[in-house]
Amino acid sequence: GGGPGNSGGPGGDFATRVMNNDKNNDGKVTRDELPEPMQRIFEQADQNQDGAIDKTEAEQMAARLRQGGGRPGFGGPGGQPPGDAPQRPRPQGDGGDVPARPRPDQ
């Protein structure tokens, strides 16, 4: 079988990951209980705006992520959705094949 986090696509095990952060075991997760990379989806997930995400809200958010309605990839490898950081084109080579510039004192 698949291991943790291996549930078949974006949003797959989102509800479980959110609810695993319920540090005080009250059945809901507040923004303070979430790790920082997950905090940015808090408003989207907290549908009734009570300041906490319950299991139903987490499951609804997982369904939206599976349908592509959320931001898939958050908190995944690298912790950053693709496209957030602009990439500059690299010069030919990796810089290791550029000869050293002669210093004036040589």
DSSP file with accessible surface (Angstrom, degrees, kcal/mol):
  #  RESIDUE AA STRUCTURE BP1 BP2  ACC     N-H-->O    O-->H-N    N-H-->O    O-->H-N    TCO  KAPPA ALPHA  PHI   PSI    X-CA   Y-CA   Z-CA
    1    1 A G              0   0  133      0, 0.0     2,-0.1     0, 0.0     0, 0.0   0.000 360.0 360.0 360.0 171.9    0.0    0.0    0.0
    2    2 A G        -     0   0   55      4,-0.1     3,-0.1     1,-0.1     5,-0.0  -0.425 360.0-128.0 -79.2 152.5    0.9    3.6   -0.2
    3    3 A G    >   -     0   0   43      1,-0.2     3,-2.0    -2,-0.1    -1,-0.1  -0.139  51.1 -49.4 -86.8-174.0    2.7    5.4    2.7
    4    4 A P  T 3  S+     0   0  136      0, 0.0    -1,-0.2     0, 0.0     3,-0.0  -0.324 129.1  15.0 -58.2 137.1    1.7    8.6    4.4
    5    5 A G  T 3  S+     0   0   53      1,-0.1     2,-0.8    -3,-0.1     8,-0.2   0.476  96.2 111.4  78.8   2.1    1.0   11.4    2.0
    6    6 A N    <   +     0   0  111     -3,-2.0    -4,-0.1     1,-0.2    -1,-0.1  -0.636  30.3 129.6-108.2  72.9    0.7    9.0   -0.9
    7    7 A S  S    S-     0   0   58     -2,-0.8    -1,-0.2     2,-0.2    -2,-0.0   0.159  78.5 -86.4-117.9  17.9   -3.0    9.2   -1.6
    8    8 A G  S    S-     0   0   69     -3,-0.1    -2,-0.1     5,-0.0    -3,-0.0   0.952  81.5 -18.9  91.0  49.2   -3.1    9.9   -5.3
    9    9 A G  S >  S-     0   0   48      2,-0.0     3,-2.0     4,-0.0     4,-0.3  -0.430  94.6 -19.1 122.0 175.3   -2.9   13.5   -6.3
   10   10 A P  T 3  S+     0   0   73      0, 0.0    58,-0.1     0, 0.0     4,-0.0  -0.236 126.7   7.9 -58.8 134.9   -3.2   17.1   -5.2
   11   11 A G  T >  S+     0   0    7     54,-0.1     3,-1.6    55,-0.1     4,-0.4   0.401  89.5 135.1  80.1  -5.5   -5.3   17.5   -2.1
   12   12 A G  T <  S+     0   0   19     -3,-2.0     3,-0.3     1,-0.3    -6,-0.1   0.880  81.6  13.0 -46.9 -61.3   -5.4   13.8   -1.5
   13   13 A D  T 3> S+     0   0   50     -4,-0.3     4,-2.4     1,-0.2    -1,-0.3   0.032  91.0 122.3-107.7  27.2   -4.7   13.5    2.2
   14   14 A F  H <> S+     0   0    0     -3,-1.6     4,-2.7     1,-0.2     5,-0.2   0.907  70.9  52.8 -57.5 -47.2   -5.1   17.2    2.9
   15   15 A A  H  > S+     0   0   13     -4,-0.4     4,-2.8    -3,-0.3    -1,-0.2   0.922 111.3  46.7 -59.1 -43.8   -7.9   16.7    5.5
   16   16 A T  H  > S+     0   0   63      1,-0.2     4,-2.1     2,-0.2    -1,-0.2   0.930 111.8  50.7 -64.2 -43.4   -5.8   14.2    7.5
   17   17 A R  H  < S+     0   0   86     -4,-2.4     4,-0.3     2,-0.2    -2,-0.2   0.900 113.2  46.2 -62.2 -40.3   -2.7   16.5    7.3
   18   18 A V  H >< S+     0   0    0     -4,-2.7     3,-2.0    -5,-0.2    -2,-0.2   0.967 113.4  47.3 -65.1 -50.2   -4.7   19.4    8.6
   19   19 A M  H >< S+     0   0   38     -4,-2.8     3,-1.7     1,-0.3    -2,-0.2   0.781  99.0  68.8 -68.3 -22.6   -6.4   17.5   11.4
   20   20 A N  T 3< S+     0   0  125     -4,-2.1    -1,-0.3     1,-0.3    -2,-0.2   0.667  92.4  63.1 -65.6 -15.3   -3.1   16.0   12.5
   21   21 A N  T <   +     0   0   34     -3,-2.0     2,-2.0    -4,-0.3    -1,-0.3   0.337  66.2 118.2 -91.2   7.0   -2.2   19.6   13.6
   22   22 A D    X   +     0   0   18     -3,-1.7     3,-1.2     1,-0.2     5,-0.1  -0.513  39.4 175.4 -74.4  82.4   -5.0   19.7   16.2
   23   23 A K  T 3  S+     0   0  140     -2,-2.0    -1,-0.2     1,-0.3     6,-0.1   0.809  74.9  42.2 -65.9 -32.3   -2.6   20.2   19.1
   24   24 A N  T 3  S-     0   0   98      4,-0.2    -1,-0.3    -3,-0.2    -2,-0.1   0.346 103.9-127.6 -99.6   9.5   -5.2   20.6   21.8
   25   25 A N    <   +     0   0  140     -3,-1.2    -2,-0.1     1,-0.1     4,-0.1   0.838  64.0 136.5  51.8  43.0   -7.5   17.8   20.4
   26   26 A D  S    S-     0   0   73      2,-0.4    -1,-0.1     0, 0.0     3,-0.1   0.353  77.4-105.2 -99.9   7.3  -10.6   19.9   20.3
   27   27 A G  S    S+     0   0   43      1,-0.2    28,-0.7    -8,-0.1     2,-0.3   0.507  94.4  73.3  86.2   3.0  -11.6   18.6   16.9
   28   28 A K  E    S-A   54   0A  84     26,-0.2     2,-0.5    27,-0.1    -2,-0.4  -0.978  70.2-132.4-146.2 159.6  -10.7   21.7   15.0
   29   29 A V  E     -A   53   0A   0     24,-2.7    24,-2.9    -2,-0.3     2,-0.2  -0.955  16.1-156.3-119.7 124.2   -7.5   23.4   13.9
   30   30 A T  E >>  -A   52   0A  47     -2,-0.5     3,-1.2    22,-0.2     4,-0.9  -0.529  35.7-103.4 -90.1 166.3   -6.8   27.1   14.4
   31   31 A R  G >4 S+     0   0   80     20,-0.5     3,-0.9     1,-0.3    -1,-0.1   0.888 121.9  57.6 -55.2 -40.3   -4.3   29.2   12.3
   32   32 A D  G 34 S+     0   0  143      1,-0.2    -1,-0.3     7,-0.0     4,-0.1   0.773 103.0  53.7 -64.2 -26.0   -1.8   29.0   15.2
   33   33 A E  G <4 S+     0   0   13     -3,-1.2    -1,-0.2     2,-0.1    -2,-0.2   0.694  93.9  87.3 -81.1 -19.9   -1.9   25.2   15.2
   34   34 A L  S << S-     0   0    4     -3,-0.9     5,-0.1    -4,-0.9   -16,-0.1  -0.560  86.4-110.3 -80.5 144.2   -1.0   25.0   11.4
   35   35 A P    >>  -     0   0   54      0, 0.0     3,-1.6     0, 0.0     4,-1.0  -0.379  39.1-103.6 -65.8 153.0    2.6   25.0   10.2
   36   36 A E  H >> S+     0   0  160      1,-0.3     3,-1.0     2,-0.2     4,-0.6   0.854 117.7  57.0 -52.1 -43.4    3.4   28.3    8.4
   37   37 A P  H 34 S+     0   0   64      0, 0.0     3,-0.3     0, 0.0    -1,-0.3   0.819 110.5  46.1 -62.0 -24.8    3.3   26.9    4.8
   38   38 A M  H X4 S+     0   0   15     -3,-1.6     3,-1.5     1,-0.2     4,-0.2   0.649  92.4  80.6 -89.0 -14.7   -0.3   25.7    5.4
   39   39 A Q  H X< S+     0   0   52     -3,-1.0     3,-1.7    -4,-1.0     4,-0.4   0.802  79.1  68.5 -64.7 -26.7   -1.5   29.0    7.0
   40   40 A R  T 3< S+     0   0   91     -4,-0.6    -1,-0.3    -3,-0.3     4,-0.2   0.682  99.8  48.6 -71.5 -13.2   -1.9   30.7    3.7
   41   41 A I  T <> S+     0   0    1     -3,-1.5     4,-2.2     1,-0.1    -1,-0.3   0.390  82.4 102.1-100.2   4.7   -4.9   28.5    2.8
   42   42 A F  H <> S+     0   0   12     -3,-1.7     4,-2.8     1,-0.2    -2,-0.1   0.910  79.8  47.8 -56.9 -48.4   -6.6   29.1    6.2
   43   43 A E  H  4 S+     0   0  117     -4,-0.4    -1,-0.2     1,-0.2     6,-0.2   0.886 112.4  50.4 -62.1 -38.0   -9.2   31.6    4.9
   44   44 A Q  H  4 S+     0   0   74     -4,-0.2    -1,-0.2     1,-0.2    -2,-0.2   0.887 116.1  41.5 -65.2 -39.2  -10.1   29.3    2.0
   45   45 A A  H  < S+     0   0    0     -4,-2.2     2,-2.2     1,-0.2    -2,-0.2   0.838  97.4  76.6 -80.2 -32.4  -10.5   26.3    4.2
   46   46 A D    ><  +     0   0   10     -4,-2.8     3,-1.3    -5,-0.2    -1,-0.2  -0.474  59.8 169.7 -81.6  76.9  -12.4   28.1    7.1
   47   47 A Q  T 3  S+     0   0  102     -2,-2.2    -1,-0.2     1,-0.3     6,-0.1   0.847  73.9  43.4 -62.4 -38.2  -15.7   28.3    5.2
   48   48 A N  T 3  S-     0   0   90      4,-0.2    -1,-0.3    -3,-0.2    -2,-0.1   0.431 102.9-131.5 -90.9   3.2  -17.8   29.4    8.2
   49   49 A Q    <   +     0   0  169     -3,-1.3    -2,-0.1    -6,-0.2     4,-0.1   0.836  61.3 138.5  52.8  43.2  -15.2   31.9    9.3
   50   50 A D  S    S-     0   0   78      2,-0.4    -1,-0.1     0, 0.0     3,-0.1   0.360  77.8-103.8 -95.1   5.0  -15.2   30.8   12.9
   51   51 A G  S    S+     0   0   39      1,-0.2   -20,-0.5    -5,-0.1     2,-0.3   0.583  94.4  75.4  86.9   9.6  -11.4   31.0   13.2
   52   52 A A  E    S-A   30   0A   4    -22,-0.2     2,-0.6   -21,-0.1    -2,-0.4  -0.991  71.3-130.5-150.3 154.0  -10.9   27.2   13.0
   53   53 A I  E     -A   29   0A   0    -24,-2.9   -24,-2.7    -2,-0.3     2,-0.1  -0.938  26.2-164.7-106.7 119.9  -11.0   24.4   10.4
   54   54 A D  E  >  -A   28   0A  49     -2,-0.6     4,-2.5   -26,-0.2     5,-0.2  -0.434  39.1 -93.6 -94.9 177.5  -13.0   21.4   11.4
   55   55 A K  H  > S+     0   0  123    -28,-0.7     4,-2.6     1,-0.2     5,-0.2   0.901 124.8  52.3 -60.4 -40.6  -12.9   18.0    9.8
   56   56 A T  H  > S+     0   0   80      1,-0.2     4,-2.4     2,-0.2    -1,-0.2   0.939 111.1  46.7 -61.5 -45.2  -15.8   18.8    7.4
   57   57 A E  H  > S+     0   0    7      2,-0.2     4,-2.4     1,-0.2    -1,-0.2   0.899 111.8  51.4 -64.1 -39.4  -14.1   22.0    6.2
   58   58 A A  H  X S+     0   0    0     -4,-2.5     4,-2.3     2,-0.2    -2,-0.2   0.919 111.0  48.1 -63.8 -41.1  -10.8   20.2    5.8
   59   59 A E  H  X S+     0   0   89     -4,-2.6     4,-2.1     2,-0.2    -2,-0.2   0.893 111.0  50.7 -67.0 -38.3  -12.5   17.5    3.7
   60   60 A Q  H  X S+     0   0   89     -4,-2.4     4,-2.1     2,-0.2    -1,-0.2   0.905 110.7  49.0 -64.8 -40.5  -14.3   20.1    1.6
   61   61 A M  H  X S+     0   0    0     -4,-2.4     4,-2.5     2,-0.2    -2,-0.2   0.907 108.7  53.6 -65.8 -39.1  -10.9   21.9    1.0
   62   62 A A  H  X S+     0   0    3     -4,-2.3     4,-2.3     1,-0.2    -2,-0.2   0.915 108.0  50.7 -61.1 -40.6   -9.3   18.6    0.0
   63   63 A A  H  X S+     0   0   28     -4,-2.1     4,-1.8     1,-0.2    -1,-0.2   0.916 109.8  50.0 -64.5 -40.4  -12.1   18.0   -2.6
   64   64 A R  H  <>S+     0   0   63     -4,-2.1     5,-3.2     1,-0.2     6,-0.7   0.905 110.0  50.7 -64.5 -39.4  -11.5   21.5   -4.0
   65   65 A L  H ><5S+     0   0    4     -4,-2.5     3,-1.2     4,-0.2    -2,-0.2   0.914 108.6  51.6 -64.4 -40.7   -7.8   20.8   -4.3
   66   66 A R  H 3<5S+     0   0  139     -4,-2.3    -1,-0.2     1,-0.3    -2,-0.2   0.854 110.6  49.1 -63.5 -33.1   -8.5   17.5   -6.1
   67   67 A Q  T 3<5S-     0   0  159     -4,-1.8    -1,-0.3    -5,-0.2    -2,-0.2   0.446 120.4-110.0 -85.3  -2.1  -10.7   19.4   -8.5
   68   68 A G  T < 5S+     0   0   52     -3,-1.2    -3,-0.2    -4,-0.3    -2,-0.1   0.627  85.4 121.1  85.9  13.4   -8.0   22.1   -9.1
   69   69 A G      < +     0   0   54     -5,-3.2    -4,-0.2    -6,-0.2    -5,-0.1   0.584  69.1  46.1 -87.9  -8.3   -9.9   24.8   -7.3
   70   70 A G  S    S-     0   0   14     -6,-0.7    -8,-0.0    -5,-0.1    -9,-0.0  -0.117 107.2 -75.6-108.4-150.4   -7.2   25.4   -4.7
   71   71 A R    >   -     0   0  101     -2,-0.1     3,-1.4     3,-0.0    -6,-0.1  -0.783  50.0-157.0-114.1  83.5   -3.5   25.9   -5.0
   72   72 A P  T 3  S+     0   0   58      0, 0.0     3,-0.1     0, 0.0    -6,-0.0  -0.295  72.7  36.8 -59.7 146.2   -2.1   22.4   -5.5
   73   73 A G  T >  S+     0   0   41      1,-0.3     3,-1.9     8,-0.1     6,-0.1   0.224  75.2 142.2  99.3 -12.0    1.5   21.9   -4.5
   74   74 A F  T <  S+     0   0    9     -3,-1.4    -1,-0.3     1,-0.3     6,-0.1  -0.361  77.6   7.3 -64.4 142.0    1.5   24.1   -1.5
   75   75 A G  T 3  S+     0   0   32      4,-0.4    -1,-0.3     1,-0.1     3,-0.1   0.523 106.0 118.6  69.1   3.5    3.6   22.6    1.3
   76   76 A G  S X  S-     0   0   28     -3,-1.9     3,-2.6     1,-0.3    -1,-0.1   0.097  79.4 -25.8 -83.4-158.2    4.8   19.9   -1.0
   77   77 A P  G >  S+     0   0  139      0, 0.0     3,-0.6     0, 0.0    -1,-0.3  -0.301 143.2  10.6 -55.0 126.8    8.4   19.3   -2.1
   78   78 A G  G 3  S-     0   0   83      1,-0.2    -3,-0.1    -3,-0.1    -2,-0.1   0.195 105.1-114.8  86.2 -17.9   10.2   22.6   -1.8
   79   79 A G  G <  S+     0   0   30     -3,-2.6    -4,-0.4    -6,-0.1    -1,-0.2   0.663  85.7  96.8  67.7  14.8    7.2   24.1    0.0
   80   80 A Q  S <  S-     0   0  110     -3,-0.6    -1,-0.1    -6,-0.1     3,-0.1  -0.995  75.3-118.7-141.3 130.0    6.5   26.5   -2.8
   81   81 A P    >   -     0   0   11      0, 0.0     3,-1.5     0, 0.0     4,-0.3  -0.363  48.0 -92.1 -62.6 148.2    4.0   26.3   -5.7
   82   82 A P  T 3  S+     0   0  121      0, 0.0     0, 0.0     0, 0.0     0, 0.0  -0.325 110.4  29.2 -59.8 141.8    5.7   26.4   -9.1
   83   83 A G  T 3  S+     0   0   75      2,-0.3     4,-0.0    -3,-0.1     0, 0.0   0.341  84.3 107.5  94.6  -9.2    6.1   29.9  -10.5
   84   84 A D  S <  S+     0   0   73     -3,-1.5    -1,-0.0     1,-0.2     0, 0.0   0.870  78.9  49.0 -70.4 -35.0    6.3   31.8   -7.2
   85   85 A A  S    S-     0   0   40     -4,-0.3    -2,-0.3    -5,-0.0    -1,-0.2  -0.916  90.0-128.5-108.5 119.0   10.0   32.5   -7.6
   86   86 A P        -     0   0  126      0, 0.0     2,-0.5     0, 0.0    -2,-0.0  -0.400  20.7-141.7 -64.2 139.7   11.0   34.0  -10.9
   87   87 A Q        -     0   0  168     -2,-0.1     3,-0.0    -4,-0.0    -2,-0.0  -0.908   6.6-144.0-105.4 128.3   13.9   32.1  -12.5
   88   88 A R        -     0   0  220     -2,-0.5     2,-0.1     1,-0.1     0, 0.0  -0.692  31.4-102.1 -86.1 143.6   16.6   34.0  -14.3
   89   89 A P        -     0   0  123      0, 0.0    -1,-0.1     0, 0.0     0, 0.0  -0.392  38.3-127.1 -63.2 138.1   18.1   32.3  -17.4
   90   90 A R        -     0   0  187      1,-0.1     3,-0.1    -2,-0.1     4,-0.1  -0.644  21.9-112.9 -85.0 145.5   21.5   30.8  -16.6
   91   91 A P        -     0   0   99      0, 0.0    -1,-0.1     0, 0.0     4,-0.0  -0.264  54.8 -68.7 -66.9 165.0   24.5   31.7  -18.7
   92   92 A Q  S    S+     0   0  182      2,-0.1     3,-0.4     3,-0.1     2,-0.0  -0.278 111.6   7.7 -54.0 137.0   26.0   29.0  -20.8
   93   93 A G  S    S-     0   0   43      1,-0.2     0, 0.0    -3,-0.1     0, 0.0  -0.179 100.9 -81.3  77.1-178.4   27.6   26.5  -18.5
   94   94 A D        -     0   0  115     -4,-0.1    -1,-0.2    -2,-0.0    -2,-0.1   0.247  65.1 -96.4-107.8  13.7   27.3   26.6  -14.8
   95   95 A G  S >  S+     0   0   41     -3,-0.4     3,-1.0    -4,-0.0    -2,-0.1   0.167 107.3  98.6  92.7 -17.7   29.9   29.2  -14.2
   96   96 A G  T 3  S+     0   0   68      1,-0.2    -3,-0.1     3,-0.0    -1,-0.0   0.701  79.1  53.8 -76.1 -17.7   32.5   26.6  -13.4
   97   97 A D  T 3  S+     0   0  113      2,-0.1    -1,-0.2     0, 0.0    -4,-0.0   0.329  81.1 108.3 -99.6   9.1   34.0   26.7  -16.9
   98   98 A V  S <  S-     0   0   96     -3,-1.0     3,-0.1     1,-0.1    -5,-0.0  -0.735  75.9-118.3 -85.5 126.2   34.6   30.5  -16.8
   99   99 A P        -     0   0  113      0, 0.0     2,-0.1     0, 0.0    -2,-0.1  -0.338  34.5 -99.1 -63.4 147.3   38.3   31.3  -16.6
  100  100 A A        -     0   0   97      1,-0.1     3,-0.0     3,-0.0     0, 0.0  -0.407  37.0-114.9 -66.0 140.4   39.3   33.3  -13.5
  101  101 A R        -     0   0  223     -2,-0.1    -1,-0.1     1,-0.1     2,-0.0  -0.591  36.0-110.3 -76.1 131.3   39.7   37.0  -14.1
  102  102 A P        -     0   0  106      0, 0.0    -1,-0.1     0, 0.0     0, 0.0  -0.373  29.7-129.1 -64.0 138.1   43.3   38.0  -13.6
  103  103 A R    >   -     0   0  149      1,-0.1     3,-1.9    -3,-0.0    -3,-0.0  -0.664  15.1-121.9 -87.5 146.9   43.9   40.1  -10.5
  104  104 A P  T 3  S+     0   0  139      0, 0.0    -1,-0.1     0, 0.0     0, 0.0   0.763 108.3  59.1 -60.3 -25.0   45.8   43.4  -10.9
  105  105 A D  T 3         0   0  118      0, 0.0    -2,-0.0     0, 0.0     0, 0.0   0.391 360.0 360.0 -90.0   9.6   48.5   42.3   -8.3
  106  106 A Q    <         0   0  178     -3,-1.9     0, 0.0     0, 0.0     0, 0.0  -0.762 360.0 360.0-102.6 360.0   49.5   39.2  -10.3
